[in-house]
Amino acid sequence: MAETVITCPNCGTRIPISEALSAQIREETERRLRKELEASLRAQIESRLKHEAEAARSRWEAERRMLEEQLAAQRKKAREAEAAELALRKRQQEVAEKERDLELQLQRRLDAERRTLEQRLREQQAEARRELEARLRRQLAEEQDLKLKEKEKQIEDLRRALEDAKRRSELGSQELQGEVLELDLERRLRGQFPHDRIEPVPKGVRGADLIHTVFDTQGRDCGRIVWETKNTKHWQPAWLAKLKDDQRACNAGLAVLVSVALPDGVHGFARIDGVWVCDPKSWPALAVALREQLIRVAFAHAAAEGKQEKMELLYQYLAGDQFRQRVQGIVEAFTAMQDQLARERRAMERIWREREKQIERVVTHTVGMYGEMRGLIGATLPAIPALELDDGELPPPAAEDGGP
């Protein structure tokens, strides 16, 4: 079979139709395949790029979401931390304010307690100071009073009877104590009853020690009380008879015997054979009661003169238990006061005795030193008049041996 040939219009080359068709088909096929391949490759590349882009986008989105979640969590944690820090700071501020308030309240309470304690301490110190001053004043007053009385009495006795000093010292201080007791009784009666008349009986005159005339507030004479003092260690019943005689002699309504020694069975005071007997502690209370008795009796006489029945009632009252109990209560109170005074007086007397002994020792050593120096130096030593004898007191010179 003959092959058809065609001529190329451009170059005039003869080309068989089979070859031309084959080449054209091949070219077309190649172009088509190339296009399909390119399209397929492009589609694959685009698909792959798209897939990779979507994968990258997915990863980026996941990473973005994760980062956003982490950022949100961190922001949340930061907010929580800020809130916790703010709460902590508020709590610390509240605690600091409470501590300041508590410290302020505590300081105020301490200041109040300190002021209260200081005030109490000042009050206690002032009270103790007042008590101490009062006690010292009482002690000094009693000390000076008793010392003055004793010294005045001693000076008076020495001035009146110097030659009798040895005998008095041998007899002891019994008589002196009796006179001091009498003077103390007189002084205290005058101080306790300034409107009454207290008359001491002169020495050497028969009678009691004191005559006490009682006057009321209007100055009316209400009666007399005779006082006798005894400062001995033994009781003598004869004192009662003598005091009743003195009572009748001065027309006194009552008689009181103040004695250191009391009869057996008597404590404080008692009425024996019409005479009131008491110890030195009880007589101030008894004096008040008896004086009041005389004033009441005088008032009853003046107000109910001629009414014997009222006098009998008054006498029954004075002689009854009620009046005795009243007097007993007054005496007990005065006794307690007297006991306290006696304890203080004994303490001061002990101090006085110690000082007297010390003064005696000083005087003794001074006199001895003066004598020793006089023996060593001789007459050139100036004389001390208080340590020398007067001319009238010098002993007579001894006669020389061997004749006149």
CYANA upper distance limits for C-alpha pairs under 8 A (distance plus 0.5 A):
  3 GLU  CA     16 PRO  CA      7.19
  3 GLU  CA     17 ILE  CA      7.81
  3 GLU  CA     18 SER  CA      7.98
  4 THR  CA     16 PRO  CA      6.18
  4 THR  CA     17 ILE  CA      5.92
  4 THR  CA     18 SER  CA      7.92
  5 VAL  CA     14 ARG  CA      6.77
  5 VAL  CA     15 ILE  CA      5.91
  5 VAL  CA     16 PRO  CA      4.36
  5 VAL  CA     17 ILE  CA      5.72
  6 ILE  CA     14 ARG  CA      5.97
  6 ILE  CA     15 ILE  CA      5.64
  6 ILE  CA     16 PRO  CA      6.22
  6 ILE  CA     17 ILE  CA      6.49
  7 THR  CA     12 GLY  CA      5.96
  7 THR  CA     13 THR  CA      5.87
  7 THR  CA     14 ARG  CA      4.74
  7 THR  CA     15 ILE  CA      6.40
  8 CYS  CA     12 GLY  CA      5.14
  8 CYS  CA     13 THR  CA      5.57
  8 CYS  CA     14 ARG  CA      6.71
  8 CYS  CA     15 ILE  CA      7.63
  9 PRO  CA     13 THR  CA      8.32
 15 ILE  CA     19 GLU  CA      7.38
 15 ILE  CA     20 ALA  CA      6.85
 16 PRO  CA     20 ALA  CA      6.61
 17 ILE  CA     21 LEU  CA      6.34
 18 SER  CA     22 SER  CA      6.36
 19 GLU  CA     23 ALA  CA      6.36
 20 ALA  CA     24 GLN  CA      6.41
 21 LEU  CA     25 ILE  CA      6.21
 22 SER  CA     26 ARG  CA      6.19
 23 ALA  CA     27 GLU  CA      6.40
 24 GLN  CA     28 GLU  CA      6.41
 25 ILE  CA     29 THR  CA      6.17
 26 ARG  CA     30 GLU  CA      6.25
 27 GLU  CA     31 ARG  CA      6.38
 28 GLU  CA     32 ARG  CA      6.36
 29 THR  CA     33 LEU  CA      6.24
 30 GLU  CA     34 ARG  CA      6.12
 31 ARG  CA     35 LYS  CA      6.41
 32 ARG  CA     36 GLU  CA      6.41
 33 LEU  CA     37 LEU  CA      6.20
 34 ARG  CA     38 GLU  CA      6.30
 35 LYS  CA     39 ALA  CA      6.21
 36 GLU  CA     40 SER  CA      6.20
 37 LEU  CA     41 LEU  CA      6.28
 38 GLU  CA     42 ARG  CA      6.13
 39 ALA  CA     43 ALA  CA      6.25
 40 SER  CA     44 GLN  CA      6.40
 41 LEU  CA     45 ILE  CA      6.26
 42 ARG  CA     46 GLU  CA      6.29
 43 ALA  CA     47 SER  CA      6.21
 44 GLN  CA     48 ARG  CA      6.21
 45 ILE  CA     49 LEU  CA      6.21
 46 GLU  CA     50 LYS  CA      6.17
 47 SER  CA     51 HIS  CA      6.31
 48 ARG  CA     52 GLU  CA      6.35
 49 LEU  CA     53 ALA  CA      6.24
 50 LYS  CA     54 GLU  CA      6.38
 51 HIS  CA     55 ALA  CA      6.42
 52 GLU  CA     56 ALA  CA      6.33
 53 ALA  CA     57 ARG  CA      6.25
 54 GLU  CA     58 SER  CA      6.34
 55 ALA  CA     59 ARG  CA      6.49
 56 ALA  CA     60 TRP  CA      6.34
 57 ARG  CA     61 GLU  CA      6.33
 58 SER  CA     62 ALA  CA      6.42
 59 ARG  CA     63 GLU  CA      6.35
 60 TRP  CA     64 ARG  CA      6.21
 61 GLU  CA     65 ARG  CA      6.38
 62 ALA  CA     66 MET  CA      6.42
 63 GLU  CA     67 LEU  CA      6.38
 64 ARG  CA     68 GLU  CA      6.39
 65 ARG  CA     69 GLU  CA      6.43
 66 MET  CA     70 GLN  CA      6.49
 67 LEU  CA     71 LEU  CA      6.35
 68 GLU  CA     72 ALA  CA      6.39
 69 GLU  CA     73 ALA  CA      6.43
 70 GLN  CA     74 GLN  CA      6.42
 71 LEU  CA     75 ARG  CA      6.40
 72 ALA  CA     76 LYS  CA      6.40
 73 ALA  CA     77 LYS  CA      6.47
 74 GLN  CA     78 ALA  CA      6.39
 75 ARG  CA     79 ARG  CA      6.52
 76 LYS  CA     80 GLU  CA      6.51
 77 LYS  CA     81 ALA  CA      6.37
 78 ALA  CA     82 GLU  CA      6.47
 79 ARG  CA     83 ALA  CA      6.47
 80 GLU  CA     84 ALA  CA      6.44
 81 ALA  CA     85 GLU  CA      6.38
 82 GLU  CA     86 LEU  CA      6.42
 83 ALA  CA     87 ALA  CA      6.48
 84 ALA  CA     88 LEU  CA      6.39
 85 GLU  CA     89 ARG  CA      6.46
 86 LEU  CA     90 LYS  CA      6.56
 87 ALA  CA     91 ARG  CA      6.47
 88 LEU  CA     92 GLN  CA      6.47
 89 ARG  CA     93 GLN  CA      6.52
 90 LYS  CA     94 GLU  CA      6.54
 91 ARG  CA     95 VAL  CA      6.50
 92 GLN  CA     96 ALA  CA      6.47
 93 GLN  CA     97 GLU  CA      6.54
 94 GLU  CA     98 LYS  CA      6.52
 95 VAL  CA     99 GLU  CA      6.48
 96 ALA  CA    100 ARG  CA      6.60
 97 GLU  CA    101 ASP  CA      6.57
 98 LYS  CA    102 LEU  CA      6.39
 99 GLU  CA    103 GLU  CA      6.40
100 ARG  CA    104 LEU  CA      6.47
101 ASP  CA    105 GLN  CA      6.55
102 LEU  CA    106 LEU  CA      6.45
103 GLU  CA    107 GLN  CA      6.44
104 LEU  CA    108 ARG  CA      6.57
105 GLN  CA    109 ARG  CA      6.55
106 LEU  CA    110 LEU  CA      6.50
107 GLN  CA    111 ASP  CA      6.51
108 ARG  CA    112 ALA  CA      6.63
109 ARG  CA    113 GLU  CA      6.56
110 LEU  CA    114 ARG  CA      6.40
111 ASP  CA    115 ARG  CA      6.56
112 ALA  CA    116 THR  CA      6.59
113 GLU  CA    117 LEU  CA      6.52
114 ARG  CA    118 GLU  CA      6.46
115 ARG  CA    119 GLN  CA      6.49
116 THR  CA    120 ARG  CA      6.64
117 LEU  CA    121 LEU  CA      6.43
118 GLU  CA    122 ARG  CA      6.54
119 GLN  CA    123 GLU  CA      6.61
120 ARG  CA    124 GLN  CA      6.52
121 LEU  CA    125 GLN  CA      6.48
122 ARG  CA    126 ALA  CA      6.46
123 GLU  CA    127 GLU  CA      6.52
124 GLN  CA    128 ALA  CA      6.47
125 GLN  CA    129 ARG  CA      6.41
126 ALA  CA    130 ARG  CA      6.57
127 GLU  CA    131 GLU  CA      6.62
128 ALA  CA    132 LEU  CA      6.48
129 ARG  CA    133 GLU  CA      6.50
130 ARG  CA    134 ALA  CA      6.52
131 GLU  CA    135 ARG  CA      6.52
132 LEU  CA    136 LEU  CA      6.49
133 GLU  CA    137 ARG  CA      6.49
134 ALA  CA    138 ARG  CA      6.64
135 ARG  CA    139 GLN  CA      6.56
136 LEU  CA    140 LEU  CA      6.42
137 ARG  CA    141 ALA  CA      6.41
138 ARG  CA    142 GLU  CA      6.49
139 GLN  CA    143 GLU  CA      6.33
139 GLN  CA    344 GLU  CA      7.97
140 LEU  CA    144 GLN  CA      6.42
141 ALA  CA    145 ASP  CA      6.37
142 GLU  CA    146 LEU  CA      6.46
142 GLU  CA    345 ARG  CA      8.22
143 GLU  CA    147 LYS  CA      6.42
143 GLU  CA    345 ARG  CA      8.21
143 GLU  CA    348 MET  CA      7.37
144 GLN  CA    148 LEU  CA      6.33
145 ASP  CA    149 LYS  CA      6.67
146 LEU  CA    150 GLU  CA      6.59
147 LYS  CA    151 LYS  CA      6.39
148 LEU  CA    152 GLU  CA      6.30
149 LYS  CA    153 LYS  CA      6.50
149 LYS  CA    180 VAL  CA      8.11
150 GLU  CA    154 GLN  CA      6.51
150 GLU  CA    180 VAL  CA      7.83
151 LYS  CA    155 ILE  CA      6.50
152 GLU  CA    156 GLU  CA      6.48
153 LYS  CA    157 ASP  CA      6.56
153 LYS  CA    180 VAL  CA      8.18
154 GLN  CA    158 LEU  CA      6.52
155 ILE  CA    159 ARG  CA      6.45
156 GLU  CA    160 ARG  CA      6.66
157 ASP  CA    161 ALA  CA      6.41
157 ASP  CA    162 LEU  CA      7.85
158 LEU  CA    162 LEU  CA      5.14
158 LEU  CA    165 ALA  CA      7.35
161 ALA  CA    165 ALA  CA      7.46
164 ASP  CA    168 ARG  CA      6.78
165 ALA  CA    169 SER  CA      6.59
166 LYS  CA    170 GLU  CA      6.69
167 ARG  CA    171 LEU  CA      6.70
168 ARG  CA    172 GLY  CA      6.71
168 ARG  CA    173 SER  CA      7.86
169 SER  CA    173 SER  CA      7.37
173 SER  CA    177 GLN  CA      6.25
174 GLN  CA    178 GLY  CA      6.68
174 GLN  CA    231 ASN  CA      7.36
174 GLN  CA    232 THR  CA      7.53
175 GLU  CA    179 GLU  CA      6.77
175 GLU  CA    231 ASN  CA      8.29
176 LEU  CA    180 VAL  CA      6.56
177 GLN  CA    181 LEU  CA      6.45
177 GLN  CA    231 ASN  CA      7.25
178 GLY  CA    182 GLU  CA      6.68
178 GLY  CA    229 THR  CA      7.54
178 GLY  CA    230 LYS  CA      6.77
178 GLY  CA    231 ASN  CA      5.51
179 GLU  CA    183 LEU  CA      6.58
180 VAL  CA    184 ASP  CA      6.41
181 LEU  CA    185 LEU  CA      6.51
181 LEU  CA    229 THR  CA      7.57
181 LEU  CA    231 ASN  CA      8.01
182 GLU  CA    186 GLU  CA      6.69
182 GLU  CA    209 ASP  CA      7.70
182 GLU  CA    229 THR  CA      6.58
183 LEU  CA    187 ARG  CA      6.56
184 ASP  CA    188 ARG  CA      6.52
185 LEU  CA    189 LEU  CA      6.53
186 GLU  CA    190 ARG  CA      6.70
186 GLU  CA    198 ILE  CA      7.53
186 GLU  CA    200 PRO  CA      8.12
186 GLU  CA    210 LEU  CA      7.82
187 ARG  CA    191 GLY  CA      6.69
188 ARG  CA    192 GLN  CA      6.33
189 LEU  CA    193 PHE  CA      6.30
189 LEU  CA    194 PRO  CA      8.34
189 LEU  CA    198 ILE  CA      7.86
190 ARG  CA    194 PRO  CA      5.77
190 ARG  CA    196 ASP  CA      7.94
190 ARG  CA    197 ARG  CA      8.29
190 ARG  CA    198 ILE  CA      7.08
195 HIS  CA    215 PHE  CA      7.13
195 HIS  CA    219 GLY  CA      8.49
196 ASP  CA    212 HIS  CA      7.67
196 ASP  CA    213 THR  CA      6.36
196 ASP  CA    214 VAL  CA      5.60
196 ASP  CA    215 PHE  CA      5.98
197 ARG  CA    212 HIS  CA      6.41
197 ARG  CA    213 THR  CA      5.60
197 ARG  CA    214 VAL  CA      7.32
197 ARG  CA    215 PHE  CA      8.47
198 ILE  CA    210 LEU  CA      7.21
198 ILE  CA    211 ILE  CA      6.43
198 ILE  CA    212 HIS  CA      5.27
198 ILE  CA    213 THR  CA      7.00
199 GLU  CA    210 LEU  CA      6.13
199 GLU  CA    211 ILE  CA      5.65
199 GLU  CA    212 HIS  CA      6.98
200 PRO  CA    209 ASP  CA      6.32
200 PRO  CA    210 LEU  CA      4.95
200 PRO  CA    211 ILE  CA      6.87
201 VAL  CA    205 VAL  CA      7.30
201 VAL  CA    207 GLY  CA      7.20
201 VAL  CA    208 ALA  CA      7.09
201 VAL  CA    209 ASP  CA      5.88
201 VAL  CA    210 LEU  CA      6.34
201 VAL  CA    211 ILE  CA      7.90
207 GLY  CA    243 LEU  CA      8.36
207 GLY  CA    246 ASP  CA      5.68
207 GLY  CA    249 ALA  CA      8.47
208 ALA  CA    226 VAL  CA      6.88
208 ALA  CA    227 TRP  CA      6.68
208 ALA  CA    228 GLU  CA      5.88
208 ALA  CA    243 LEU  CA      7.15
208 ALA  CA    246 ASP  CA      6.43
208 ALA  CA    247 GLN  CA      8.42
209 ASP  CA    226 VAL  CA      8.05
209 ASP  CA    227 TRP  CA      6.35
209 ASP  CA    228 GLU  CA      5.57
209 ASP  CA    229 THR  CA      7.40
210 LEU  CA    226 VAL  CA      6.30
210 LEU  CA    227 TRP  CA      5.48
210 LEU  CA    228 GLU  CA      7.21
211 ILE  CA    224 ARG  CA      7.27
211 ILE  CA    225 ILE  CA      6.48
211 ILE  CA    226 VAL  CA      5.18
211 ILE  CA    227 TRP  CA      6.84
212 HIS  CA    224 ARG  CA      5.90
212 HIS  CA    225 ILE  CA      5.40
212 HIS  CA    226 VAL  CA      6.51
212 HIS  CA    227 TRP  CA      7.94
213 THR  CA    221 ASP  CA      7.72
213 THR  CA    222 CYS  CA      8.02
213 THR  CA    223 GLY  CA      6.42
213 THR  CA    224 ARG  CA      4.91
213 THR  CA    225 ILE  CA      6.95
214 VAL  CA    221 ASP  CA      6.60
214 VAL  CA    222 CYS  CA      5.91
214 VAL  CA    223 GLY  CA      6.11
214 VAL  CA    224 ARG  CA      6.48
214 VAL  CA    225 ILE  CA      8.25
214 VAL  CA    291 ARG  CA      7.19
214 VAL  CA    294 LEU  CA      8.03
214 VAL  CA    295 ILE  CA      8.06
215 PHE  CA    219 GLY  CA      5.74
215 PHE  CA    220 ARG  CA      5.76
215 PHE  CA    221 ASP  CA      5.31
215 PHE  CA    222 CYS  CA      6.02
215 PHE  CA    223 GLY  CA      8.21
215 PHE  CA    295 ILE  CA      8.08
216 ASP  CA    220 ARG  CA      6.08
216 ASP  CA    221 ASP  CA      7.52
216 ASP  CA    222 CYS  CA      7.27
216 ASP  CA    295 ILE  CA      6.85
222 CYS  CA    294 LEU  CA      6.40
222 CYS  CA    295 ILE  CA      6.03
222 CYS  CA    297 VAL  CA      8.32
222 CYS  CA    298 ALA  CA      5.74
223 GLY  CA    252 ALA  CA      7.13
223 GLY  CA    253 GLY  CA      6.65
223 GLY  CA    294 LEU  CA      6.73
223 GLY  CA    295 ILE  CA      8.42
223 GLY  CA    298 ALA  CA      8.15
224 ARG  CA    251 ASN  CA      8.06
224 ARG  CA    252 ALA  CA      5.10
224 ARG  CA    253 GLY  CA      6.10
224 ARG  CA    254 LEU  CA      7.18
225 ILE  CA    252 ALA  CA      6.08
225 ILE  CA    253 GLY  CA      6.64
225 ILE  CA    254 LEU  CA      5.32
225 ILE  CA    255 ALA  CA      6.05
225 ILE  CA    256 VAL  CA      7.74
226 VAL  CA    246 ASP  CA      8.28
226 VAL  CA    247 GLN  CA      6.80
226 VAL  CA    252 ALA  CA      7.00
226 VAL  CA    254 LEU  CA      7.00
226 VAL  CA    255 ALA  CA      5.33
226 VAL  CA    256 VAL  CA      6.70
227 TRP  CA    255 ALA  CA      6.70
227 TRP  CA    256 VAL  CA      5.54
227 TRP  CA    257 LEU  CA      6.48
227 TRP  CA    258 VAL  CA      7.85
228 GLU  CA    243 LEU  CA      7.79
228 GLU  CA    256 VAL  CA      6.87
228 GLU  CA    257 LEU  CA      5.32
228 GLU  CA    258 VAL  CA      6.56
229 THR  CA    257 LEU  CA      6.44
229 THR  CA    258 VAL  CA      5.25
229 THR  CA    259 SER  CA      6.28
230 LYS  CA    257 LEU  CA      8.04
230 LYS  CA    258 VAL  CA      6.71
230 LYS  CA    259 SER  CA      5.07
230 LYS  CA    260 VAL  CA      7.01
230 LYS  CA    261 ALA  CA      8.46
231 ASN  CA    259 SER  CA      6.38
231 ASN  CA    260 VAL  CA      5.82
231 ASN  CA    261 ALA  CA      7.89
232 THR  CA    259 SER  CA      8.00
232 THR  CA    260 VAL  CA      6.81
232 THR  CA    261 ALA  CA      6.85
233 LYS  CA    260 VAL  CA      7.40
233 LYS  CA    261 ALA  CA      5.99
234 HIS  CA    261 ALA  CA      6.07
234 HIS  CA    262 LEU  CA      8.37
235 TRP  CA    261 ALA  CA      5.82
235 TRP  CA    262 LEU  CA      6.37
235 TRP  CA    263 PRO  CA      6.58
237 PRO  CA    241 ALA  CA      8.15
238 ALA  CA    242 LYS  CA      6.98
239 TRP  CA    243 LEU  CA      6.59
240 LEU  CA    244 LYS  CA      6.68
240 LEU  CA    257 LEU  CA      8.47
240 LEU  CA    273 ASP  CA      8.03
240 LEU  CA    275 VAL  CA      7.28
241 ALA  CA    245 ASP  CA      6.81
242 LYS  CA    246 ASP  CA      6.86
243 LEU  CA    247 GLN  CA      6.57
243 LEU  CA    255 ALA  CA      7.58
243 LEU  CA    257 LEU  CA      8.29
243 LEU  CA    275 VAL  CA      8.44
244 LYS  CA    248 ARG  CA      6.71
244 LYS  CA    255 ALA  CA      7.64
244 LYS  CA    275 VAL  CA      7.80
245 ASP  CA    249 ALA  CA      6.59
246 ASP  CA    250 CYS  CA      6.87
247 GLN  CA    251 ASN  CA      6.42
247 GLN  CA    252 ALA  CA      5.69
247 GLN  CA    253 GLY  CA      7.99
247 GLN  CA    254 LEU  CA      7.80
247 GLN  CA    255 ALA  CA      6.80
248 ARG  CA    252 ALA  CA      6.95
253 GLY  CA    294 LEU  CA      8.44
254 LEU  CA    275 VAL  CA      7.78
254 LEU  CA    276 TRP  CA      8.38
254 LEU  CA    290 LEU  CA      8.36
255 ALA  CA    274 GLY  CA      8.34
255 ALA  CA    275 VAL  CA      5.86
255 ALA  CA    276 TRP  CA      6.64
256 VAL  CA    275 VAL  CA      6.46
256 VAL  CA    276 TRP  CA      5.15
256 VAL  CA    277 VAL  CA      6.39
256 VAL  CA    278 CYS  CA      8.08
257 LEU  CA    275 VAL  CA      7.70
257 LEU  CA    276 TRP  CA      6.66
257 LEU  CA    277 VAL  CA      5.36
257 LEU  CA    278 CYS  CA      6.91
258 VAL  CA    277 VAL  CA      6.64
258 VAL  CA    278 CYS  CA      5.71
258 VAL  CA    279 ASP  CA      6.00
258 VAL  CA    280 PRO  CA      6.56
258 VAL  CA    283 TRP  CA      7.35
259 SER  CA    277 VAL  CA      7.80
259 SER  CA    278 CYS  CA      6.86
259 SER  CA    279 ASP  CA      5.77
259 SER  CA    280 PRO  CA      7.13
260 VAL  CA    279 ASP  CA      6.01
260 VAL  CA    280 PRO  CA      6.96
261 ALA  CA    279 ASP  CA      7.94
262 LEU  CA    266 VAL  CA      6.80
262 LEU  CA    267 HIS  CA      8.10
262 LEU  CA    277 VAL  CA      8.11
262 LEU  CA    278 CYS  CA      7.86
262 LEU  CA    279 ASP  CA      7.58
266 VAL  CA    270 ALA  CA      6.91
267 HIS  CA    278 CYS  CA      8.47
268 GLY  CA    278 CYS  CA      6.07
268 GLY  CA    279 ASP  CA      6.21
268 GLY  CA    281 LYS  CA      7.94
268 GLY  CA    282 SER  CA      6.30
268 GLY  CA    331 VAL  CA      8.25
269 PHE  CA    276 TRP  CA      7.61
269 PHE  CA    277 VAL  CA      5.92
269 PHE  CA    278 CYS  CA      4.42
269 PHE  CA    279 ASP  CA      7.01
269 PHE  CA    282 SER  CA      7.17
270 ALA  CA    276 TRP  CA      6.33
270 ALA  CA    277 VAL  CA      5.87
270 ALA  CA    278 CYS  CA      6.95
271 ARG  CA    275 VAL  CA      5.94
271 ARG  CA    276 TRP  CA      4.86
271 ARG  CA    277 VAL  CA      6.49
272 ILE  CA    276 TRP  CA      6.77
272 ILE  CA    277 VAL  CA      7.37
278 CYS  CA    282 SER  CA      6.50
278 CYS  CA    283 TRP  CA      6.55
279 ASP  CA    283 TRP  CA      7.03
281 LYS  CA    334 PHE  CA      7.58
281 LYS  CA    335 THR  CA      5.80
281 LYS  CA    338 GLN  CA      5.84
281 LYS  CA    339 ASP  CA      7.78
282 SER  CA    286 LEU  CA      6.79
282 SER  CA    331 VAL  CA      5.98
282 SER  CA    332 GLU  CA      8.14
282 SER  CA    334 PHE  CA      6.89
282 SER  CA    335 THR  CA      6.10
282 SER  CA    338 GLN  CA      8.40
283 TRP  CA    287 ALA  CA      6.32
283 TRP  CA    331 VAL  CA      8.25
284 PRO  CA    288 VAL  CA      6.93
284 PRO  CA    331 VAL  CA      8.17
284 PRO  CA    334 PHE  CA      7.34
285 ALA  CA    289 ALA  CA      6.85
285 ALA  CA    327 VAL  CA      7.81
285 ALA  CA    330 ILE  CA      5.92
285 ALA  CA    331 VAL  CA      5.18
285 ALA  CA    333 ALA  CA      8.40
285 ALA  CA    334 PHE  CA      6.21
286 LEU  CA    290 LEU  CA      6.50
286 LEU  CA    327 VAL  CA      7.25
286 LEU  CA    330 ILE  CA      8.14
286 LEU  CA    331 VAL  CA      6.84
287 ALA  CA    291 ARG  CA      6.39
288 VAL  CA    292 GLU  CA      6.60
289 ALA  CA    293 GLN  CA      6.62
289 ALA  CA    327 VAL  CA      6.42
289 ALA  CA    330 ILE  CA      8.30
290 LEU  CA    294 LEU  CA      6.75
291 ARG  CA    295 ILE  CA      6.76
292 GLU  CA    296 ARG  CA      6.57
293 GLN  CA    297 VAL  CA      6.56
293 GLN  CA    318 LEU  CA      7.97
294 LEU  CA    298 ALA  CA      6.52
295 ILE  CA    299 PHE  CA      6.50
296 ARG  CA    300 ALA  CA      6.47
297 VAL  CA    301 HIS  CA      6.62
297 VAL  CA    314 LEU  CA      7.94
298 ALA  CA    302 ALA  CA      6.62
299 PHE  CA    303 ALA  CA      6.37
300 ALA  CA    304 ALA  CA      6.05
300 ALA  CA    305 GLU  CA      7.91
300 ALA  CA    310 LYS  CA      8.34
300 ALA  CA    311 MET  CA      7.70
300 ALA  CA    314 LEU  CA      8.39
301 HIS  CA    305 GLU  CA      5.51
301 HIS  CA    311 MET  CA      8.15
304 ALA  CA    310 LYS  CA      7.64
307 LYS  CA    311 MET  CA      7.24
308 GLN  CA    312 GLU  CA      6.75
309 GLU  CA    313 LEU  CA      6.82
310 LYS  CA    314 LEU  CA      6.60
311 MET  CA    315 TYR  CA      6.48
312 GLU  CA    316 GLN  CA      6.53
313 LEU  CA    317 TYR  CA      6.68
314 LEU  CA    318 LEU  CA      6.68
315 TYR  CA    319 ALA  CA      6.44
316 GLN  CA    320 GLY  CA      6.14
317 TYR  CA    321 ASP  CA      8.32
317 TYR  CA    322 GLN  CA      7.51
317 TYR  CA    323 PHE  CA      6.78
318 LEU  CA    323 PHE  CA      6.06
318 LEU  CA    324 ARG  CA      8.15
319 ALA  CA    323 PHE  CA      7.56
319 ALA  CA    324 ARG  CA      8.07
320 GLY  CA    324 ARG  CA      7.06
321 ASP  CA    325 GLN  CA      6.44
322 GLN  CA    326 ARG  CA      6.74
323 PHE  CA    327 VAL  CA      6.71
324 ARG  CA    328 GLN  CA      6.44
325 GLN  CA    329 GLY  CA      6.63
326 ARG  CA    330 ILE  CA      6.93
327 VAL  CA    331 VAL  CA      6.52
328 GLN  CA    332 GLU  CA      6.56
329 GLY  CA    333 ALA  CA      6.84
330 ILE  CA    334 PHE  CA      6.75
331 VAL  CA    335 THR  CA      6.32
332 GLU  CA    336 ALA  CA      6.73
333 ALA  CA    337 MET  CA      6.94
334 PHE  CA    338 GLN  CA      6.44
335 THR  CA    339 ASP  CA      6.53
336 ALA  CA    340 GLN  CA      6.91
337 MET  CA    341 LEU  CA      6.76
338 GLN  CA    342 ALA  CA      6.47
339 ASP  CA    343 ARG  CA      6.71
340 GLN  CA    344 GLU  CA      6.90
341 LEU  CA    345 ARG  CA      6.56
342 ALA  CA    346 ARG  CA      6.52
343 ARG  CA    347 ALA  CA      6.78
344 GLU  CA    348 MET  CA      6.80
345 ARG  CA    349 GLU  CA      6.53
346 ARG  CA    350 ARG  CA      6.67
347 ALA  CA    351 ILE  CA      7.00
348 MET  CA    352 TRP  CA      6.67
349 GLU  CA    353 ARG  CA      6.59
350 ARG  CA    354 GLU  CA      6.80
351 ILE  CA    355 ARG  CA      6.73
352 TRP  CA    356 GLU  CA      6.56
353 ARG  CA    357 LYS  CA      6.72
354 GLU  CA    358 GLN  CA      6.75
355 ARG  CA    359 ILE  CA      6.61
356 GLU  CA    360 GLU  CA      6.59
357 LYS  CA    361 ARG  CA      6.71
358 GLN  CA    362 VAL  CA      6.76
359 ILE  CA    363 VAL  CA      6.62
360 GLU  CA    364 THR  CA      6.50
361 ARG  CA    365 HIS  CA      6.62
362 VAL  CA    366 THR  CA      6.53
363 VAL  CA    367 VAL  CA      6.58
364 THR  CA    368 GLY  CA      6.65
365 HIS  CA    369 MET  CA      6.51
366 THR  CA    370 TYR  CA      6.62
367 VAL  CA    371 GLY  CA      6.68
367 VAL  CA    387 LEU  CA      7.72
368 GLY  CA    372 GLU  CA      6.65
369 MET  CA    373 MET  CA      6.64
370 TYR  CA    374 ARG  CA      6.54
371 GLY  CA    375 GLY  CA      6.63
372 GLU  CA    376 LEU  CA      6.82
373 MET  CA    377 ILE  CA      6.39
373 MET  CA    378 GLY  CA      8.23
373 MET  CA    381 LEU  CA      8.31
374 ARG  CA    378 GLY  CA      5.55
374 ARG  CA    379 ALA  CA      7.49
374 ARG  CA    381 LEU  CA      6.75
377 ILE  CA    381 LEU  CA      6.73
383 ALA  CA    387 LEU  CA      8.46
383 ALA  CA    388 GLU  CA      7.86
384 ILE  CA    388 GLU  CA      6.92
385 PRO  CA    389 LEU  CA      8.27
389 LEU  CA    393 GLU  CA      6.47
389 LEU  CA    394 LEU  CA      7.09
390 ASP  CA    394 LEU  CA      7.21
400 GLU  CA    404 PRO  CA      8.09
